[in-house]
């Protein structure tokens, strides 16, 4: 995709070009996560697809439920 440009308004707002909004499923009211990576801003639309992609992201060696049940058994 070619580089597209937009301008920041006096209120700090930007317009995401329609082509990109359509491709990424961004509609009025869609939340956008903003991350800073060094000198870059990364915008990530928080859509159902994005949320599904996070499943298991923070999974550790044991689940919180197992840890809670283990502590409960110890307390008895």
PQR file with spaces between the fields and no chain letter, atoms N, CA, C, O and H, PARSE charges and radii, in Angstrom:
ATOM       1  N    UNK     1       0.838   -1.180    0.000 -0.4000 1.5000
ATOM       2  CA   UNK     1       0.000    0.000    0.000 -0.0000 2.0000
ATOM       3  C    UNK     1       0.883    1.244    0.000  0.5500 1.7000
ATOM       4  O    UNK     1       1.923    1.283    0.658 -0.5500 1.4000
ATOM       5  N    UNK     2       0.467    2.226   -0.724 -0.4000 1.5000
ATOM       6  CA   UNK     2       1.206    3.486   -0.794 -0.0000 2.0000
ATOM       7  C    UNK     2       1.050    4.251    0.515  0.5500 1.7000
ATOM       8  O    UNK     2       0.066    4.066    1.231 -0.5500 1.4000
ATOM       9  H    UNK     2      -0.378    2.195   -1.258  0.4000 1.0000
ATOM      10  N    UNK     3       1.997    5.093    0.822 -0.4000 1.5000
ATOM      11  CA   UNK     3       1.923    5.914    2.024 -0.0000 2.0000
ATOM      12  C    UNK     3       0.832    6.954    1.853  0.5500 1.7000
ATOM      13  O    UNK     3       0.772    7.650    0.839 -0.5500 1.4000
ATOM      14  H    UNK     3       2.796    5.244    0.239  0.4000 1.0000
ATOM      15  N    UNK     4      -0.026    7.053    2.854 -0.4000 1.5000
ATOM      16  CA   UNK     4      -1.087    8.055    2.845 -0.0000 2.0000
ATOM      17  C    UNK     4      -0.784    9.070    3.937  0.5500 1.7000
ATOM      18  O    UNK     4      -0.161    8.737    4.945 -0.5500 1.4000
ATOM      19  H    UNK     4       0.023    6.488    3.677  0.4000 1.0000
ATOM      20  N    UNK     5      -1.214   10.277    3.742 -0.4000 1.5000
ATOM      21  CA   UNK     5      -0.950   11.343    4.702 -0.0000 2.0000
ATOM      22  C    UNK     5      -2.249   11.926    5.218  0.5500 1.7000
ATOM      23  O    UNK     5      -3.255   11.969    4.510 -0.5500 1.4000
ATOM      24  H    UNK     5      -1.720   10.547    2.923  0.4000 1.0000
ATOM      25  N    UNK     6      -2.213   12.374    6.461 -0.4000 1.5000
ATOM      26  CA   UNK     6      -3.331   13.069    7.075 -0.0000 2.0000
ATOM      27  C    UNK     6      -2.759   14.176    7.939  0.5500 1.7000
ATOM      28  O    UNK     6      -1.548   14.231    8.153 -0.5500 1.4000
ATOM      29  H    UNK     6      -1.395   12.339    7.037  0.4000 1.0000
ATOM      30  N    UNK     7      -3.603   15.050    8.433 -0.4000 1.5000
ATOM      31  CA   UNK     7      -3.154   16.189    9.226 -0.0000 2.0000
ATOM      32  C    UNK     7      -3.796   16.137   10.601  0.5500 1.7000
ATOM      33  O    UNK     7      -4.964   15.772   10.731 -0.5500 1.4000
ATOM      34  H    UNK     7      -4.587   15.006    8.259  0.4000 1.0000
ATOM      35  N    UNK     8      -3.046   16.497   11.617 -0.4000 1.5000
ATOM      36  CA   UNK     8      -3.577   16.554   12.973 -0.0000 2.0000
ATOM      37  C    UNK     8      -4.327   17.871   13.139  0.5500 1.7000
ATOM      38  O    UNK     8      -3.813   18.936   12.797 -0.5500 1.4000
ATOM      39  H    UNK     8      -2.097   16.793   11.512  0.4000 1.0000
ATOM      40  N    UNK     9      -5.561   17.788   13.672 -0.4000 1.5000
ATOM      41  CA   UNK     9      -6.362   19.001   13.876 -0.0000 2.0000
ATOM      42  C    UNK     9      -5.899   19.723   15.139  0.5500 1.7000
ATOM      43  O    UNK     9      -5.056   19.219   15.880 -0.5500 1.4000
ATOM      44  H    UNK     9      -5.979   16.922   13.950  0.4000 1.0000
ATOM      45  N    UNK    10      -6.455   20.896   15.373 -0.4000 1.5000
ATOM      46  CA   UNK    10      -6.105   21.659   16.576 -0.0000 2.0000
ATOM      47  C    UNK    10      -6.540   20.926   17.843  0.5500 1.7000
ATOM      48  O    UNK    10      -6.033   21.217   18.926 -0.5500 1.4000
ATOM      49  H    UNK    10      -7.140   21.305   14.771  0.4000 1.0000
ATOM      50  N    UNK    11      -7.478   19.973   17.723 -0.4000 1.5000
ATOM      51  CA   UNK    11      -7.934   19.177   18.866 -0.0000 2.0000
ATOM      52  C    UNK    11      -7.143   17.874   19.001  0.5500 1.7000
ATOM      53  O    UNK    11      -7.457   17.051   19.860 -0.5500 1.4000
ATOM      54  H    UNK    11      -7.890   19.736   16.843  0.4000 1.0000
ATOM      55  N    UNK    12      -6.123   17.679   18.162 -0.4000 1.5000
ATOM      56  CA   UNK    12      -5.308   16.471   18.223 -0.0000 2.0000
ATOM      57  C    UNK    12      -5.934   15.292   17.499  0.5500 1.7000
ATOM      58  O    UNK    12      -5.510   14.154   17.698 -0.5500 1.4000
ATOM      59  H    UNK    12      -5.868   18.348   17.464  0.4000 1.0000
ATOM      60  N    UNK    13      -6.934   15.541   16.665 -0.4000 1.5000
ATOM      61  CA   UNK    13      -7.624   14.479   15.946 -0.0000 2.0000
ATOM      62  C    UNK    13      -7.001   14.253   14.576  0.5500 1.7000
ATOM      63  O    UNK    13      -6.453   15.171   13.967 -0.5500 1.4000
ATOM      64  H    UNK    13      -7.278   16.466   16.503  0.4000 1.0000
ATOM      65  N    UNK    14      -7.097   13.000   14.100 -0.4000 1.5000
ATOM      66  CA   UNK    14      -6.665   12.685   12.740 -0.0000 2.0000
ATOM      67  C    UNK    14      -7.799   11.959   12.031  0.5500 1.7000
ATOM      68  O    UNK    14      -8.689   11.400   12.671 -0.5500 1.4000
ATOM      69  H    UNK    14      -7.542   12.254   14.595  0.4000 1.0000
ATOM      70  N    UNK    15      -7.758   11.974   10.721 -0.4000 1.5000
ATOM      71  CA   UNK    15      -8.737   11.248    9.910 -0.0000 2.0000
ATOM      72  C    UNK    15      -8.023   10.052    9.302  0.5500 1.7000
ATOM      73  O    UNK    15      -6.997   10.197    8.637 -0.5500 1.4000
ATOM      74  H    UNK    15      -7.035   12.428   10.201  0.4000 1.0000
ATOM      75  N    UNK    16      -8.579    8.863    9.538 -0.4000 1.5000
ATOM      76  CA   UNK    16      -8.049    7.646    8.919 -0.0000 2.0000
ATOM      77  C    UNK    16      -8.725    7.537    7.557  0.5500 1.7000
ATOM      78  O    UNK    16      -9.954    7.524    7.485 -0.5500 1.4000
ATOM      79  H    UNK    16      -9.413    8.744   10.078  0.4000 1.0000
ATOM      80  N    UNK    17      -7.953    7.459    6.476 -0.4000 1.5000
ATOM      81  CA   UNK    17      -8.554    7.420    5.145 -0.0000 2.0000
ATOM      82  C    UNK    17      -9.604    6.311    5.002  0.5500 1.7000
ATOM      83  O    UNK    17      -9.454    5.228    5.568 -0.5500 1.4000
ATOM      84  H    UNK    17      -6.955    7.470    6.535  0.4000 1.0000
ATOM      85  N    UNK    18     -10.666    6.595    4.240 -0.4000 1.5000
ATOM      86  CA   UNK    18     -11.796    5.682    4.077 -0.0000 2.0000
ATOM      87  C    UNK    18     -11.359    4.298    3.602  0.5500 1.7000
ATOM      88  O    UNK    18     -11.887    3.290    4.073 -0.5500 1.4000
ATOM      89  H    UNK    18     -10.788    7.474    3.780  0.4000 1.0000
ATOM      90  N    UNK    19     -10.414    4.238    2.689 -0.4000 1.5000
ATOM      91  CA   UNK    19      -9.939    2.955    2.157 -0.0000 2.0000
ATOM      92  C    UNK    19      -9.410    2.061    3.284  0.5500 1.7000
ATOM      93  O    UNK    19      -9.701    0.865    3.321 -0.5500 1.4000
ATOM      94  H    UNK    19      -9.986    5.056    2.306  0.4000 1.0000
ATOM      95  N    UNK    20      -8.637    2.644    4.196 -0.4000 1.5000
ATOM      96  CA   UNK    20      -8.061    1.882    5.309 -0.0000 2.0000
ATOM      97  C    UNK    20      -9.156    1.492    6.291  0.5500 1.7000
ATOM      98  O    UNK    20      -9.170    0.364    6.785 -0.5500 1.4000
ATOM      99  H    UNK    20      -8.400    3.615    4.166  0.4000 1.0000
ATOM     100  N    UNK    21     -10.086    2.423    6.585 -0.4000 1.5000
ATOM     101  CA   UNK    21     -11.193    2.105    7.505 -0.0000 2.0000
ATOM     102  C    UNK    21     -12.006    0.931    6.979  0.5500 1.7000
ATOM     103  O    UNK    21     -12.372    0.042    7.748 -0.5500 1.4000
ATOM     104  H    UNK    21     -10.074    3.339    6.183  0.4000 1.0000
ATOM     105  N    UNK    22     -12.287    0.913    5.701 -0.4000 1.5000
ATOM     106  CA   UNK    22     -13.076   -0.176    5.118 -0.0000 2.0000
ATOM     107  C    UNK    22     -12.324   -1.495    5.195  0.5500 1.7000
ATOM     108  O    UNK    22     -12.905   -2.516    5.563 -0.5500 1.4000
ATOM     109  H    UNK    22     -11.990    1.635    5.077  0.4000 1.0000
ATOM     110  N    UNK    23     -11.048   -1.491    4.854 -0.4000 1.5000
ATOM     111  CA   UNK    23     -10.241   -2.714    4.865 -0.0000 2.0000
ATOM     112  C    UNK    23     -10.125   -3.312    6.262  0.5500 1.7000
ATOM     113  O    UNK    23     -10.106   -4.533    6.416 -0.5500 1.4000
ATOM     114  H    UNK    23     -10.576   -0.662    4.554  0.4000 1.0000
ATOM     115  N    UNK    24     -10.047   -2.452    7.289 -0.4000 1.5000
ATOM     116  CA   UNK    24      -9.840   -2.921    8.653 -0.0000 2.0000
ATOM     117  C    UNK    24     -11.131   -3.024    9.463  0.5500 1.7000
ATOM     118  O    UNK    24     -11.095   -3.392   10.637 -0.5500 1.4000
ATOM     119  H    UNK    24     -10.062   -1.460    7.164  0.4000 1.0000
ATOM     120  N    UNK    25     -12.264   -2.705    8.852 -0.4000 1.5000
ATOM     121  CA   UNK    25     -13.543   -2.808    9.546 -0.0000 2.0000
ATOM     122  C    UNK    25     -13.724   -1.769   10.638  0.5500 1.7000
ATOM     123  O    UNK    25     -14.353   -2.041   11.660 -0.5500 1.4000
ATOM     124  H    UNK    25     -12.294   -2.407    7.898  0.4000 1.0000
ATOM     125  N    UNK    26     -13.177   -0.581   10.426 -0.4000 1.5000
ATOM     126  CA   UNK    26     -13.304    0.503   11.399 -0.0000 2.0000
ATOM     127  C    UNK    26     -14.558    1.301   11.064  0.5500 1.7000
ATOM     128  O    UNK    26     -14.719    1.802    9.950 -0.5500 1.4000
ATOM     129  H    UNK    26     -12.666   -0.360    9.595  0.4000 1.0000
ATOM     130  N    UNK    27     -15.444    1.409   12.056 -0.4000 1.5000
ATOM     131  CA   UNK    27     -16.692    2.154   11.892 -0.0000 2.0000
ATOM     132  C    UNK    27     -16.774    3.195   12.997  0.5500 1.7000
ATOM     133  O    UNK    27     -15.948    3.200   13.909 -0.5500 1.4000
ATOM     134  H    UNK    27     -15.313    1.002   12.960  0.4000 1.0000
ATOM     135  N    UNK    28     -17.770    4.083   12.920 -0.4000 1.5000
ATOM     136  CA   UNK    28     -17.981    5.069   13.978 -0.0000 2.0000
ATOM     137  C    UNK    28     -18.113    4.334   15.297  0.5500 1.7000
ATOM     138  O    UNK    28     -18.890    3.385   15.400 -0.5500 1.4000
ATOM     139  H    UNK    28     -18.441    4.079   12.179  0.4000 1.0000
ATOM     140  N    UNK    29     -17.370    4.754   16.302 -0.4000 1.5000
ATOM     141  CA   UNK    29     -17.426    4.143   17.616 -0.0000 2.0000
ATOM     142  C    UNK    29     -16.395    3.048   17.851  0.5500 1.7000
ATOM     143  O    UNK    29     -16.261    2.571   18.978 -0.5500 1.4000
ATOM     144  H    UNK    29     -16.739    5.525   16.219  0.4000 1.0000
ATOM     145  N    UNK    30     -15.656    2.632   16.808 -0.4000 1.5000
ATOM     146  CA   UNK    30     -14.624    1.614   16.983 -0.0000 2.0000
ATOM     147  C    UNK    30     -13.508    2.174   17.855  0.5500 1.7000
ATOM     148  O    UNK    30     -12.997    3.263   17.592 -0.5500 1.4000
ATOM     149  H    UNK    30     -15.765    3.019   15.892  0.4000 1.0000
ATOM     150  N    UNK    31     -13.131    1.439   18.884 -0.4000 1.5000
ATOM     151  CA   UNK    31     -12.018    1.856   19.742 -0.0000 2.0000
ATOM     152  C    UNK    31     -10.706    1.574   19.007  0.5500 1.7000
ATOM     153  O    UNK    31     -10.599    0.604   18.257 -0.5500 1.4000
ATOM     154  H    UNK    31     -13.546    0.554   19.098  0.4000 1.0000
ATOM     155  N    UNK    32      -9.718    2.428   19.231 -0.4000 1.5000
ATOM     156  CA   UNK    32      -8.407    2.290   18.619 -0.0000 2.0000
ATOM     157  C    UNK    32      -7.363    2.261   19.728  0.5500 1.7000
ATOM     158  O    UNK    32      -7.284    3.188   20.533 -0.5500 1.4000
ATOM     159  H    UNK    32      -9.805    3.216   19.841  0.4000 1.0000
ATOM     160  N    UNK    33      -6.559    1.194   19.772 -0.4000 1.5000
ATOM     161  CA   UNK    33      -5.451    1.115   20.726 -0.0000 2.0000
ATOM     162  C    UNK    33      -4.248    1.814   20.092  0.5500 1.7000
ATOM     163  O    UNK    33      -3.958    1.618   18.912 -0.5500 1.4000
ATOM     164  H    UNK    33      -6.624    0.440   19.118  0.4000 1.0000
ATOM     165  N    UNK    34      -3.561    2.619   20.875 -0.4000 1.5000
ATOM     166  CA   UNK    34      -2.396    3.354   20.382 -0.0000 2.0000
ATOM     167  C    UNK    34      -1.177    2.932   21.186  0.5500 1.7000
ATOM     168  O    UNK    34      -1.182    3.003   22.415 -0.5500 1.4000
ATOM     169  H    UNK    34      -3.797    2.778   21.834  0.4000 1.0000
ATOM     170  N    UNK    35      -0.141    2.496   20.497 -0.4000 1.5000
ATOM     171  CA   UNK    35       1.118    2.130   21.137 -0.0000 2.0000
ATOM     172  C    UNK    35       2.237    2.974   20.545  0.5500 1.7000
ATOM     173  O    UNK    35       2.212    3.344   19.371 -0.5500 1.4000
ATOM     174  H    UNK    35      -0.136    2.438   19.499  0.4000 1.0000
ATOM     175  N    UNK    36       3.204    3.263   21.377 -0.4000 1.5000
ATOM     176  CA   UNK    36       4.390    3.970   20.894 -0.0000 2.0000
ATOM     177  C    UNK    36       5.525    2.981   20.811  0.5500 1.7000
ATOM     178  O    UNK    36       5.851    2.326   21.802 -0.5500 1.4000
ATOM     179  H    UNK    36       3.224    2.962   22.330  0.4000 1.0000
ATOM     180  N    UNK    37       6.127    2.860   19.662 -0.4000 1.5000
ATOM     181  CA   UNK    37       7.301    2.016   19.457 -0.0000 2.0000
ATOM     182  C    UNK    37       8.420    2.923   18.967  0.5500 1.7000
ATOM     183  O    UNK    37       8.477    3.309   17.799 -0.5500 1.4000
ATOM     184  H    UNK    37       5.863    3.392   18.857  0.4000 1.0000
ATOM     185  N    UNK    38       9.302    3.245   19.897 -0.4000 1.5000
ATOM     186  CA   UNK    38      10.380    4.199   19.624 -0.0000 2.0000
ATOM     187  C    UNK    38       9.791    5.506   19.115  0.5500 1.7000
ATOM     188  O    UNK    38       9.124    6.224   19.861 -0.5500 1.4000
ATOM     189  H    UNK    38       9.256    2.931   20.845  0.4000 1.0000
ATOM     190  N    UNK    39      10.033    5.812   17.864 -0.4000 1.5000
ATOM     191  CA   UNK    39       9.584    7.082   17.290 -0.0000 2.0000
ATOM     192  C    UNK    39       8.348    6.910   16.405  0.5500 1.7000
ATOM     193  O    UNK    39       8.054    7.770   15.574 -0.5500 1.4000
ATOM     194  H    UNK    39      10.574    5.229   17.258  0.4000 1.0000
ATOM     195  N    UNK    40       7.620    5.792   16.582 -0.4000 1.5000
ATOM     196  CA   UNK    40       6.466    5.488   15.740 -0.0000 2.0000
ATOM     197  C    UNK    40       5.213    5.319   16.592  0.5500 1.7000
ATOM     198  O    UNK    40       5.289    4.900   17.747 -0.5500 1.4000
ATOM     199  H    UNK    40       7.858    5.094   17.256  0.4000 1.0000
ATOM     200  N    UNK    41       4.070    5.647   16.019 -0.4000 1.5000
ATOM     201  CA   UNK    41       2.788    5.358   16.642 -0.0000 2.0000
ATOM     202  C    UNK    41       2.174    4.184   15.904  0.5500 1.7000
ATOM     203  O    UNK    41       2.159    4.158   14.674 -0.5500 1.4000
ATOM     204  H    UNK    41       4.008    5.987   15.081  0.4000 1.0000
ATOM     205  N    UNK    42       1.670    3.214   16.650 -0.4000 1.5000
ATOM     206  CA   UNK    42       1.010    2.062   16.054 -0.0000 2.0000
ATOM     207  C    UNK    42      -0.455    2.126   16.471  0.5500 1.7000
ATOM     208  O    UNK    42      -0.773    2.100   17.660 -0.5500 1.4000
ATOM     209  H    UNK    42       1.682    3.235   17.649  0.4000 1.0000
ATOM     210  N    UNK    43      -1.339    2.210   15.487 -0.4000 1.5000
ATOM     211  CA   UNK    43      -2.773    2.256   15.751 -0.0000 2.0000
ATOM     212  C    UNK    43      -3.351    0.883   15.467  0.5500 1.7000
ATOM     213  O    UNK    43      -3.130    0.326   14.392 -0.5500 1.4000
ATOM     214  H    UNK    43      -1.081    2.231   14.521  0.4000 1.0000
ATOM     215  N    UNK    44      -4.101    0.324   16.433 -0.4000 1.5000
ATOM     216  CA   UNK    44      -4.696   -1.007   16.285 -0.0000 2.0000
ATOM     217  C    UNK    44      -6.185   -0.897   16.576  0.5500 1.7000
ATOM     218  O    UNK    44      -6.566   -0.608   17.711 -0.5500 1.4000
ATOM     219  H    UNK    44      -4.281    0.776   17.307  0.4000 1.0000
ATOM     220  N    UNK    45      -7.041   -1.122   15.572 -0.4000 1.5000
ATOM     221  CA   UNK    45      -8.473   -1.095   15.858 -0.0000 2.0000
ATOM     222  C    UNK    45      -8.845   -2.247   16.785  0.5500 1.7000
ATOM     223  O    UNK    45      -8.421   -3.383   16.570 -0.5500 1.4000
ATOM     224  H    UNK    45      -6.731   -1.356   14.651  0.4000 1.0000
ATOM     225  N    UNK    46      -9.631   -1.957   17.807 -0.4000 1.5000
ATOM     226  CA   UNK    46     -10.054   -2.982   18.758 -0.0000 2.0000
ATOM     227  C    UNK    46     -11.383   -3.551   18.246  0.5500 1.7000
ATOM     228  O    UNK    46     -12.465   -3.118   18.642 -0.5500 1.4000
ATOM     229  H    UNK    46      -9.975   -1.035   17.982  0.4000 1.0000
ATOM     230  N    UNK    47     -11.258   -4.524   17.363 -0.4000 1.5000
ATOM     231  CA   UNK    47     -12.417   -5.175   16.763 -0.0000 2.0000
ATOM     232  C    UNK    47     -12.555   -6.576   17.358  0.5500 1.7000
ATOM     233  O    UNK    47     -11.686   -7.019   18.109 -0.5500 1.4000
ATOM     234  H    UNK    47     -10.379   -4.875   17.042  0.4000 1.0000
ATOM     235  N    UNK    48     -13.638   -7.273   17.028 -0.4000 1.5000
ATOM     236  CA   UNK    48     -13.820   -8.652   17.493 -0.0000 2.0000
ATOM     237  C    UNK    48     -12.646   -9.515   17.065  0.5500 1.7000
ATOM     238  O    UNK    48     -12.179  -10.359   17.830 -0.5500 1.4000
ATOM     239  H    UNK    48     -14.345   -6.913   16.419  0.4000 1.0000
ATOM     240  N    UNK    49     -12.169   -9.307   15.847 -0.4000 1.5000
ATOM     241  CA   UNK    49     -11.029  -10.084   15.338 -0.0000 2.0000
ATOM     242  C    UNK    49      -9.785   -9.839   16.195  0.5500 1.7000
ATOM     243  O    UNK    49      -9.057  -10.779   16.513 -0.5500 1.4000
ATOM     244  H    UNK    49     -12.549   -8.622   15.226  0.4000 1.0000
ATOM     245  N    UNK    50      -9.542   -8.595   16.564 -0.4000 1.5000
ATOM     246  CA   UNK    50      -8.385   -8.252   17.401 -0.0000 2.0000
ATOM     247  C    UNK    50      -8.510   -8.916   18.772  0.5500 1.7000
ATOM     248  O    UNK    50      -7.540   -9.475   19.282 -0.5500 1.4000
ATOM     249  H    UNK    50     -10.134   -7.832   16.305  0.4000 1.0000
ATOM     250  N    UNK    51      -9.696   -8.854   19.364 -0.4000 1.5000
ATOM     251  CA   UNK    51      -9.909   -9.448   20.682 -0.0000 2.0000
ATOM     252  C    UNK    51      -9.705  -10.958   20.620  0.5500 1.7000
ATOM     253  O    UNK    51      -9.090  -11.530   21.520 -0.5500 1.4000
ATOM     254  H    UNK    51     -10.484   -8.400   18.950  0.4000 1.0000
ATOM     255  N    UNK    52     -10.209  -11.614   19.575 -0.4000 1.5000
ATOM     256  CA   UNK    52      -9.997  -13.055   19.429 -0.0000 2.0000
ATOM     257  C    UNK    52      -8.517  -13.380   19.301  0.5500 1.7000
ATOM     258  O    UNK    52      -8.066  -14.418   19.783 -0.5500 1.4000
ATOM     259  H    UNK    52     -10.709  -11.150   18.844  0.4000 1.0000
ATOM     260  N    UNK    53      -7.757  -12.502   18.655 -0.4000 1.5000
ATOM     261  CA   UNK    53      -6.326  -12.755   18.471 -0.0000 2.0000
ATOM     262  C    UNK    53      -5.560  -12.717   19.794  0.5500 1.7000
ATOM     263  O    UNK    53      -4.447  -13.236   19.876 -0.5500 1.4000
ATOM     264  H    UNK    53      -8.124  -11.658   18.264  0.4000 1.0000
ATOM     265  N    UNK    54      -6.138  -12.113   20.821 -0.4000 1.5000
ATOM     266  CA   UNK    54      -5.479  -12.003   22.122 -0.0000 2.0000
ATOM     267  C    UNK    54      -5.723  -13.215   23.009  0.5500 1.7000
ATOM     268  O    UNK    54      -5.094  -13.334   24.060 -0.5500 1.4000
ATOM     269  H    UNK    54      -7.042  -11.692   20.755  0.4000 1.0000
ATOM     270  N    UNK    55      -6.609  -14.111   22.620 -0.4000 1.5000
ATOM     271  CA   UNK    55      -6.910  -15.273   23.452 -0.0000 2.0000
ATOM     272  C    UNK    55      -5.640  -16.069   23.738  0.5500 1.7000
ATOM     273  O    UNK    55      -4.902  -16.431   22.822 -0.5500 1.4000
ATOM     274  H    UNK    55      -7.119  -14.015   21.766  0.4000 1.0000
ATOM     275  N    UNK    56      -5.399  -16.333   25.003 -0.4000 1.5000
ATOM     276  CA   UNK    56      -4.230  -17.098   25.409 -0.0000 2.0000
ATOM     277  C    UNK    56      -2.949  -16.280   25.463  0.5500 1.7000
ATOM     278  O    UNK    56      -1.890  -16.820   25.783 -0.5500 1.4000
ATOM     279  H    UNK    56      -5.999  -16.040   25.747  0.4000 1.0000
ATOM     280  N    UNK    57      -3.023  -15.003   25.162 -0.4000 1.5000
ATOM     281  CA   UNK    57      -1.846  -14.143   25.106 -0.0000 2.0000
ATOM     282  C    UNK    57      -1.110  -14.087   26.436  0.5500 1.7000
ATOM     283  O    UNK    57       0.120  -14.114   26.470 -0.5500 1.4000
ATOM     284  H    UNK    57      -3.883  -14.565   24.902  0.4000 1.0000
ATOM     285  N    UNK    58      -1.858  -14.010   27.529 -0.4000 1.5000
ATOM     286  CA   UNK    58      -1.234  -13.857   28.844 -0.0000 2.0000
ATOM     287  C    UNK    58      -1.233  -15.166   29.626  0.5500 1.7000
ATOM     288  O    UNK    58      -1.043  -15.165   30.842 -0.5500 1.4000
ATOM     289  H    UNK    58      -2.858  -13.988   27.501  0.4000 1.0000
ATOM     290  N    UNK    59      -1.442  -16.261   28.945 -0.4000 1.5000
ATOM     291  CA   UNK    59      -1.515  -17.545   29.623 -0.0000 2.0000
ATOM     292  C    UNK    59      -0.149  -17.908   30.192  0.5500 1.7000
ATOM     293  O    UNK    59       0.874  -17.829   29.511 -0.5500 1.4000
ATOM     294  H    UNK    59      -1.596  -16.262   27.957  0.4000 1.0000
ATOM     295  N    UNK    60      -0.165  -18.300   31.435 -0.4000 1.5000
ATOM     296  CA   UNK    60       1.067  -18.695   32.106 -0.0000 2.0000
ATOM     297  C    UNK    60       1.161  -20.203   32.195  0.5500 1.7000
ATOM     298  O    UNK    60       0.396  -20.928   31.559 -0.5500 1.4000
ATOM     299  H    UNK    60      -0.997  -18.364   31.988  0.4000 1.0000
ATOM     300  N    UNK    61       2.104  -20.662   32.990 -0.4000 1.5000
ATOM     301  CA   UNK    61       2.306  -22.095   33.154 -0.0000 2.0000
ATOM     302  C    UNK    61       1.106  -22.745   33.832  0.5500 1.7000
ATOM     303  O    UNK    61       0.754  -23.881   33.515 -0.5500 1.4000
ATOM     304  H    UNK    61       2.725  -20.074   33.507  0.4000 1.0000
ATOM     305  N    UNK    62       0.472  -22.025   34.771 -0.4000 1.5000
ATOM     306  CA   UNK    62      -0.731  -22.540   35.425 -0.0000 2.0000
ATOM     307  C    UNK    62      -1.826  -21.499   35.291  0.5500 1.7000
ATOM     308  O    UNK    62      -1.558  -20.303   35.182 -0.5500 1.4000
ATOM     309  H    UNK    62       0.758  -21.102   35.028  0.4000 1.0000
ATOM     310  N    UNK    63      -3.058  -21.972   35.300 -0.4000 1.5000
ATOM     311  CA   UNK    63      -4.171  -21.038   35.195 -0.0000 2.0000
ATOM     312  C    UNK    63      -4.449  -20.405   36.557  0.5500 1.7000
ATOM     313  O    UNK    63      -4.073  -20.950   37.595 -0.5500 1.4000
ATOM     314  H    UNK    63      -3.275  -22.944   35.389  0.4000 1.0000
ATOM     315  N    UNK    64      -5.104  -19.261   36.539 -0.4000 1.5000
ATOM     316  CA   UNK    64      -5.449  -18.587   37.789 -0.0000 2.0000
ATOM     317  C    UNK    64      -6.454  -19.413   38.585  0.5500 1.7000
ATOM     318  O    UNK    64      -6.433  -19.422   39.816 -0.5500 1.4000
ATOM     319  H    UNK    64      -5.410  -18.818   35.696  0.4000 1.0000
ATOM     320  N    UNK    65      -7.332  -20.106   37.868 -0.4000 1.5000
ATOM     321  CA   UNK    65      -8.313  -20.950   38.548 -0.0000 2.0000
ATOM     322  C    UNK    65      -7.603  -22.066   39.307  0.5500 1.7000
ATOM     323  O    UNK    65      -7.928  -22.329   40.464 -0.5500 1.4000
ATOM     324  H    UNK    65      -7.350  -20.099   36.868  0.4000 1.0000
ATOM     325  N    UNK    66      -6.637  -22.726   38.667 -0.4000 1.5000
ATOM     326  CA   UNK    66      -5.889  -23.789   39.335 -0.0000 2.0000
ATOM     327  C    UNK    66      -5.142  -23.246   40.545  0.5500 1.7000
ATOM     328  O    UNK    66      -5.124  -23.889   41.595 -0.5500 1.4000
ATOM     329  H    UNK    66      -6.373  -22.513   37.726  0.4000 1.0000
ATOM     330  N    UNK    67      -4.532  -22.087   40.418 -0.4000 1.5000
ATOM     331  CA   UNK    67      -3.791  -21.482   41.525 -0.0000 2.0000
ATOM     332  C    UNK    67      -4.728  -21.155   42.681  0.5500 1.7000
ATOM     333  O    UNK    67      -4.388  -21.384   43.842 -0.5500 1.4000
ATOM     334  H    UNK    67      -4.547  -21.565   39.565  0.4000 1.0000
ATOM     335  N    UNK    68      -5.900  -20.623   42.371 -0.4000 1.5000
ATOM     336  CA   UNK    68      -6.879  -20.298   43.414 -0.0000 2.0000
ATOM     337  C    UNK    68      -7.347  -21.562   44.125  0.5500 1.7000
ATOM     338  O    UNK    68      -7.442  -21.587   45.352 -0.5500 1.4000
ATOM     339  H    UNK    68      -6.176  -20.436   41.428  0.4000 1.0000
ATOM     340  N    UNK    69      -7.641  -22.613   43.359 -0.4000 1.5000
ATOM     341  CA   UNK    69      -8.084  -23.874   43.955 -0.0000 2.0000
ATOM     342  C    UNK    69      -6.992  -24.481   44.836  0.5500 1.7000
ATOM     343  O    UNK    69      -7.290  -25.036   45.894 -0.5500 1.4000
ATOM     344  H    UNK    69      -7.564  -22.592   42.362  0.4000 1.0000
ATOM     345  N    UNK    70      -5.741  -24.382   44.414 -0.4000 1.5000
ATOM     346  CA   UNK    70      -4.618  -24.913   45.187 -0.0000 2.0000
ATOM     347  C    UNK    70      -4.499  -24.140   46.515  0.5500 1.7000
ATOM     348  O    UNK    70      -4.311  -24.746   47.570 -0.5500 1.4000
ATOM     349  H    UNK    70      -5.498  -23.931   43.555  0.4000 1.0000
ATOM     350  N    UNK    71      -4.608  -22.814   46.458 -0.4000 1.5000
ATOM     351  CA   UNK    71      -4.549  -22.003   47.680 -0.0000 2.0000
ATOM     352  C    UNK    71      -5.711  -22.331   48.607  0.5500 1.7000
ATOM     353  O    UNK    71      -5.548  -22.370   49.827 -0.5500 1.4000
ATOM     354  H    UNK    71      -4.760  -22.322   45.601  0.4000 1.0000
ATOM     355  N    UNK    72      -6.886  -22.567   48.026 -0.4000 1.5000
ATOM     356  CA   UNK    72      -8.049  -22.904   48.819 -0.0000 2.0000
ATOM     357  C    UNK    72      -7.851  -24.227   49.558  0.5500 1.7000
ATOM     358  O    UNK    72      -8.227  -24.352   50.723 -0.5500 1.4000
ATOM     359  H    UNK    72      -7.018  -22.535   47.036  0.4000 1.0000
ATOM     360  N    UNK    73      -7.263  -25.209   48.882 -0.4000 1.5000
ATOM     361  CA   UNK    73      -6.982  -26.497   49.511 -0.0000 2.0000
ATOM     362  C    UNK    73      -5.958  -26.343   50.644  0.5500 1.7000
ATOM     363  O    UNK    73      -6.085  -26.979   51.690 -0.5500 1.4000
ATOM     364  H    UNK    73      -6.958  -25.107   47.935  0.4000 1.0000
ATOM     365  N    UNK    74      -4.962  -25.512   50.435 -0.4000 1.5000
ATOM     366  CA   UNK    74      -3.923  -25.277   51.445 -0.0000 2.0000
ATOM     367  C    UNK    74      -4.526  -24.621   52.677  0.5500 1.7000
ATOM     368  O    UNK    74      -4.165  -24.969   53.802 -0.5500 1.4000
ATOM     369  H    UNK    74      -4.858  -24.995   49.585  0.4000 1.0000
ATOM     370  N    UNK    75      -5.445  -23.671   52.479 -0.4000 1.5000
ATOM     371  CA   UNK    75      -6.057  -22.960   53.588 -0.0000 2.0000
ATOM     372  C    UNK    75      -6.925  -23.873   54.451  0.5500 1.7000
ATOM     373  O    UNK    75      -7.069  -23.643   55.652 -0.5500 1.4000
ATOM     374  H    UNK    75      -5.738  -23.388   51.566  0.4000 1.0000
ATOM     375  N    UNK    76      -7.501  -24.907   53.842 -0.4000 1.5000
ATOM     376  CA   UNK    76      -8.337  -25.847   54.602 -0.0000 2.0000
ATOM     377  C    UNK    76      -7.451  -26.634   55.513  0.5500 1.7000
ATOM     378  O    UNK    76      -7.932  -27.491   56.254 -0.5500 1.4000
ATOM     379  H    UNK    76      -7.384  -25.094   52.866  0.4000 1.0000
